[in-house]
Amino acid sequence: MVSSHDNDLVFQSYGRCCRREQFFEDFYNIFLDKSDAVRSMFANTNMGEQRRLLRAGITWLLMFARGAPGSKLRHLGETHNRTGYDIHPTLYGLWLEALMEAVQRNDPSYSQELDLRWRNVLRPGIEVIQSGY
Ligand code: HEM
């Protein structure tokens, strides 16, 4: 169970990150550098558009933690599953590490505590996407 206090602090942190376009650029630079397999999945992707889509995707994860229905996330679970982009569930660990590195670089109020809160808040929503595999 995610406390509303954790949700609020993470929501505010995301707000600070979103004010910087650099946040989304950093995320994809870090994420694609983590693995050649990941990099090749985005070889033909319009990354400007992808950054915009990610902005929405993170918002859905945060809304889910606040009690919103999981329909958007279940849909992502379908597009990312073995018959879709075929994103193996273990790759979400890399995704989360890249995201937290991007938060660390872009949120001036980043701390170890806030990092843990982010992970707790995102976990249930990420599990919804993974479970579609
Ligand atoms: C919780 C984590 C993630 C979120 C919120 C997320 C979100 C999204 C969104 C919103 C889209 C665009 C809509 C769609 O095509 O369904 C998308 C596309 C995509 N995602 Fe993810 N994603 C996540 C994890 C991952 C991971 C771990 C990988 C690969 C390692 C990945 C690879 C892709 C690819 C290949 C596309 C399609 C790109 C294209 O159109 O060329 N995603 N993702």
py3Dmol code that shows the C-alpha trace and the ligand (Angstrom):
import py3Dmol

protein = """\
ATOM      1  CA  MET A   1       0.000   0.000   0.000  1.00  0.00           C
ATOM      2  CA  VAL A   2       1.420   3.368  -1.028  1.00  0.00           C
ATOM      3  CA  SER A   3       0.759   6.206   1.430  1.00  0.00           C
ATOM      4  CA  SER A   4      -0.773   9.412   0.095  1.00  0.00           C
ATOM      5  CA  HIS A   5       2.211  11.260   1.589  1.00  0.00           C
ATOM      6  CA  ASP A   6       4.598   9.224  -0.584  1.00  0.00           C
ATOM      7  CA  ASN A   7       2.339   9.773  -3.583  1.00  0.00           C
ATOM      8  CA  ASP A   8       2.333  13.537  -3.015  1.00  0.00           C
ATOM      9  CA  LEU A   9       6.119  13.798  -2.634  1.00  0.00           C
ATOM     10  CA  VAL A  10       6.727  11.741  -5.785  1.00  0.00           C
ATOM     11  CA  PHE A  11       4.096  13.675  -7.742  1.00  0.00           C
ATOM     12  CA  GLN A  12       5.833  16.934  -6.794  1.00  0.00           C
ATOM     13  CA  SER A  13       9.215  15.490  -7.730  1.00  0.00           C
ATOM     14  CA  TYR A  14       7.842  14.466 -11.132  1.00  0.00           C
ATOM     15  CA  GLY A  15       6.498  17.997 -11.557  1.00  0.00           C
ATOM     16  CA  ARG A  16      10.009  19.405 -11.010  1.00  0.00           C
ATOM     17  CA  CYS A  17      11.452  16.898 -13.501  1.00  0.00           C
ATOM     18  CA  CYS A  18       8.801  17.681 -16.129  1.00  0.00           C
ATOM     19  CA  ARG A  19       9.751  21.349 -16.136  1.00  0.00           C
ATOM     20  CA  ARG A  20      13.014  20.264 -17.736  1.00  0.00           C
ATOM     21  CA  GLU A  21      12.880  18.758 -21.229  1.00  0.00           C
ATOM     22  CA  GLN A  22      16.377  17.523 -20.390  1.00  0.00           C
ATOM     23  CA  PHE A  23      14.820  15.013 -17.985  1.00  0.00           C
ATOM     24  CA  PHE A  24      13.311  12.956 -20.823  1.00  0.00           C
ATOM     25  CA  GLU A  25      16.441  13.253 -22.962  1.00  0.00           C
ATOM     26  CA  ASP A  26      18.552  12.090 -20.031  1.00  0.00           C
ATOM     27  CA  PHE A  27      16.204   9.162 -19.422  1.00  0.00           C
ATOM     28  CA  TYR A  28      16.519   7.791 -22.963  1.00  0.00           C
ATOM     29  CA  ASN A  29      20.267   8.451 -23.171  1.00  0.00           C
ATOM     30  CA  ILE A  30      20.775   6.528 -19.925  1.00  0.00           C
ATOM     31  CA  PHE A  31      18.279   3.770 -20.779  1.00  0.00           C
ATOM     32  CA  LEU A  32      19.651   3.097 -24.272  1.00  0.00           C
ATOM     33  CA  ASP A  33      23.217   3.064 -22.929  1.00  0.00           C
ATOM     34  CA  LYS A  34      22.316   0.258 -20.525  1.00  0.00           C
ATOM     35  CA  SER A  35      21.940  -2.451 -23.145  1.00  0.00           C
ATOM     36  CA  ASP A  36      22.444  -2.994 -26.882  1.00  0.00           C
ATOM     37  CA  ALA A  37      19.244  -5.059 -26.881  1.00  0.00           C
ATOM     38  CA  VAL A  38      17.279  -2.084 -25.595  1.00  0.00           C
ATOM     39  CA  ARG A  39      19.007   0.295 -28.018  1.00  0.00           C
ATOM     40  CA  SER A  40      18.101  -1.862 -31.018  1.00  0.00           C
ATOM     41  CA  MET A  41      14.418  -1.860 -29.994  1.00  0.00           C
ATOM     42  CA  PHE A  42      14.343   1.908 -30.518  1.00  0.00           C
ATOM     43  CA  ALA A  43      16.428   1.936 -33.706  1.00  0.00           C
ATOM     44  CA  ASN A  44      13.465   3.069 -35.852  1.00  0.00           C
ATOM     45  CA  THR A  45      11.651   5.103 -33.208  1.00  0.00           C
ATOM     46  CA  ASN A  46      10.987   8.840 -33.435  1.00  0.00           C
ATOM     47  CA  MET A  47      12.553   9.725 -30.084  1.00  0.00           C
ATOM     48  CA  GLY A  48      10.909  13.155 -29.861  1.00  0.00           C
ATOM     49  CA  GLU A  49       7.516  11.474 -30.002  1.00  0.00           C
ATOM     50  CA  GLN A  50       8.713   8.723 -27.664  1.00  0.00           C
ATOM     51  CA  ARG A  51       9.685  11.306 -25.022  1.00  0.00           C
ATOM     52  CA  ARG A  52       6.172  12.734 -25.223  1.00  0.00           C
ATOM     53  CA  LEU A  53       4.638   9.255 -24.841  1.00  0.00           C
ATOM     54  CA  LEU A  54       6.842   8.488 -21.854  1.00  0.00           C
ATOM     55  CA  ARG A  55       5.672  11.659 -20.131  1.00  0.00           C
ATOM     56  CA  ALA A  56       2.111  10.295 -20.330  1.00  0.00           C
ATOM     57  CA  GLY A  57       3.179   6.779 -19.357  1.00  0.00           C
ATOM     58  CA  ILE A  58       4.806   7.930 -16.117  1.00  0.00           C
ATOM     59  CA  THR A  59       1.715   9.996 -15.340  1.00  0.00           C
ATOM     60  CA  TRP A  60      -0.432   6.836 -15.711  1.00  0.00           C
ATOM     61  CA  LEU A  61       1.859   4.953 -13.306  1.00  0.00           C
ATOM     62  CA  LEU A  62       1.537   7.756 -10.735  1.00  0.00           C
ATOM     63  CA  MET A  63      -2.254   8.015 -11.174  1.00  0.00           C
ATOM     64  CA  PHE A  64      -2.579   4.259 -10.704  1.00  0.00           C
ATOM     65  CA  ALA A  65      -0.728   4.522  -7.370  1.00  0.00           C
ATOM     66  CA  ARG A  66      -3.315   7.148  -6.365  1.00  0.00           C
ATOM     67  CA  GLY A  67      -6.178   4.754  -7.072  1.00  0.00           C
ATOM     68  CA  ALA A  68      -7.000   5.401 -10.729  1.00  0.00           C
ATOM     69  CA  PRO A  69      -8.139   2.322 -12.690  1.00  0.00           C
ATOM     70  CA  GLY A  70      -5.391   0.364 -14.429  1.00  0.00           C
ATOM     71  CA  SER A  71      -6.892   0.310 -17.932  1.00  0.00           C
ATOM     72  CA  LYS A  72      -4.123   2.440 -19.510  1.00  0.00           C
ATOM     73  CA  LEU A  73      -1.470   0.265 -17.890  1.00  0.00           C
ATOM     74  CA  ARG A  74      -3.148  -2.978 -18.940  1.00  0.00           C
ATOM     75  CA  HIS A  75      -3.148  -1.610 -22.479  1.00  0.00           C
ATOM     76  CA  LEU A  76       0.621  -0.948 -22.198  1.00  0.00           C
ATOM     77  CA  GLY A  77       0.895  -4.507 -20.869  1.00  0.00           C
ATOM     78  CA  GLU A  78      -0.590  -5.667 -24.182  1.00  0.00           C
ATOM     79  CA  THR A  79       1.528  -3.519 -26.511  1.00  0.00           C
ATOM     80  CA  HIS A  80       4.687  -4.557 -24.604  1.00  0.00           C
ATOM     81  CA  ASN A  81       3.887  -8.274 -24.247  1.00  0.00           C
ATOM     82  CA  ARG A  82       5.397 -11.248 -26.057  1.00  0.00           C
ATOM     83  CA  THR A  83       3.127 -10.803 -29.071  1.00  0.00           C
ATOM     84  CA  GLY A  84       3.834  -7.050 -29.139  1.00  0.00           C
ATOM     85  CA  TYR A  85       7.242  -5.412 -28.557  1.00  0.00           C
ATOM     86  CA  ASP A  86       8.213  -8.563 -26.617  1.00  0.00           C
ATOM     87  CA  ILE A  87       9.648  -6.720 -23.612  1.00  0.00           C
ATOM     88  CA  HIS A  88      10.795  -9.380 -21.170  1.00  0.00           C
ATOM     89  CA  PRO A  89       9.719  -8.569 -17.575  1.00  0.00           C
ATOM     90  CA  THR A  90      13.354  -8.425 -16.409  1.00  0.00           C
ATOM     91  CA  LEU A  91      13.968  -5.358 -18.644  1.00  0.00           C
ATOM     92  CA  TYR A  92      11.750  -3.199 -16.425  1.00  0.00           C
ATOM     93  CA  GLY A  93      14.544  -3.237 -13.840  1.00  0.00           C
ATOM     94  CA  LEU A  94      16.805  -1.407 -16.310  1.00  0.00           C
ATOM     95  CA  TRP A  95      13.976   0.986 -17.145  1.00  0.00           C
ATOM     96  CA  LEU A  96      13.519   1.862 -13.459  1.00  0.00           C
ATOM     97  CA  GLU A  97      17.265   2.314 -12.850  1.00  0.00           C
ATOM     98  CA  ALA A  98      17.475   4.672 -15.847  1.00  0.00           C
ATOM     99  CA  LEU A  99      14.460   6.620 -14.637  1.00  0.00           C
ATOM    100  CA  MET A 100      15.889   7.060 -11.153  1.00  0.00           C
ATOM    101  CA  GLU A 101      19.220   8.251 -12.571  1.00  0.00           C
ATOM    102  CA  ALA A 102      17.334  10.811 -14.663  1.00  0.00           C
ATOM    103  CA  VAL A 103      15.369  11.942 -11.577  1.00  0.00           C
ATOM    104  CA  GLN A 104      18.604  12.274  -9.628  1.00  0.00           C
ATOM    105  CA  ARG A 105      20.081  14.509 -12.346  1.00  0.00           C
ATOM    106  CA  ASN A 106      17.030  16.713 -12.781  1.00  0.00           C
ATOM    107  CA  ASP A 107      15.218  17.052  -9.456  1.00  0.00           C
ATOM    108  CA  PRO A 108      17.188  19.515  -7.285  1.00  0.00           C
ATOM    109  CA  SER A 109      15.403  18.057  -4.223  1.00  0.00           C
ATOM    110  CA  TYR A 110      16.475  14.478  -4.977  1.00  0.00           C
ATOM    111  CA  SER A 111      17.493  12.367  -1.957  1.00  0.00           C
ATOM    112  CA  GLN A 112      17.938   8.676  -1.158  1.00  0.00           C
ATOM    113  CA  GLU A 113      14.632   8.781   0.711  1.00  0.00           C
ATOM    114  CA  LEU A 114      12.832  10.293  -2.240  1.00  0.00           C
ATOM    115  CA  ASP A 115      14.410   7.665  -4.503  1.00  0.00           C
ATOM    116  CA  LEU A 116      12.890   4.887  -2.339  1.00  0.00           C
ATOM    117  CA  ARG A 117       9.524   6.617  -2.389  1.00  0.00           C
ATOM    118  CA  TRP A 118       9.607   6.777  -6.199  1.00  0.00           C
ATOM    119  CA  ARG A 119      10.307   3.056  -6.427  1.00  0.00           C
ATOM    120  CA  ASN A 120       7.494   2.197  -4.009  1.00  0.00           C
ATOM    121  CA  VAL A 121       5.013   4.403  -5.848  1.00  0.00           C
ATOM    122  CA  LEU A 122       5.886   3.043  -9.316  1.00  0.00           C
ATOM    123  CA  ARG A 123       6.102  -0.653  -8.377  1.00  0.00           C
ATOM    124  CA  PRO A 124       2.376  -1.600  -8.462  1.00  0.00           C
ATOM    125  CA  GLY A 125       1.849   0.025 -11.876  1.00  0.00           C
ATOM    126  CA  ILE A 126       4.981  -1.525 -13.361  1.00  0.00           C
ATOM    127  CA  GLU A 127       3.745  -4.905 -12.128  1.00  0.00           C
ATOM    128  CA  VAL A 128       0.494  -4.403 -14.044  1.00  0.00           C
ATOM    129  CA  ILE A 129       2.455  -3.845 -17.297  1.00  0.00           C
ATOM    130  CA  GLN A 130       4.818  -6.770 -16.605  1.00  0.00           C
ATOM    131  CA  SER A 131       1.957  -9.122 -15.821  1.00  0.00           C
ATOM    132  CA  GLY A 132       0.642  -8.726 -19.372  1.00  0.00           C
ATOM    133  CA  TYR A 133       3.710 -10.496 -20.720  1.00  0.00           C
TER     134      TYR A 133
END
"""
ligand_1 = """\
43
HEM
C 6.913 0.995 -16.818
C 7.721 1.107 -17.841
C 7.281 1.560 -19.223
C 6.360 2.496 -19.597
C 5.479 3.375 -18.699
C 6.365 2.522 -21.048
C 5.556 3.351 -21.820
C 5.461 3.302 -23.184
C 4.523 4.053 -23.976
C 3.474 5.032 -23.391
C 4.716 3.726 -25.273
C 3.936 4.247 -26.480
C 2.582 3.575 -26.570
C 2.669 2.156 -27.058
O 3.309 1.909 -28.104
O 2.087 1.298 -26.385
C 5.801 2.762 -25.316
C 6.334 2.208 -26.461
C 7.439 1.383 -26.484
N 8.130 0.895 -25.397
Fe 7.678 1.197 -23.480
N 7.276 1.615 -21.514
C 7.866 1.022 -20.433
C 8.857 0.065 -20.457
C 9.538 -0.352 -21.590
C 10.693 -1.193 -21.597
C 11.345 -1.793 -20.350
C 11.066 -1.323 -22.907
C 12.238 -2.052 -23.508
C 13.232 -2.543 -22.862
C 10.101 -0.601 -23.710
C 10.094 -0.529 -25.083
C 9.160 0.117 -25.851
C 9.148 0.083 -27.311
C 10.121 -0.690 -28.206
C 8.076 0.889 -27.715
C 7.628 1.189 -29.155
C 8.539 2.235 -29.769
C 8.143 2.565 -31.182
O 6.967 2.907 -31.403
O 9.024 2.503 -32.060
N 9.198 -0.016 -22.876
N 6.245 2.525 -24.032
"""
view = py3Dmol.view(width=600, height=400)
view.addModel(protein, "pdb")
view.setStyle({"model": 0}, {"cartoon": {"style": "trace"}})
view.addModel(ligand_1, "xyz")
view.setStyle({"model": 1}, {"stick": {}})
view.zoomTo()
view.show()
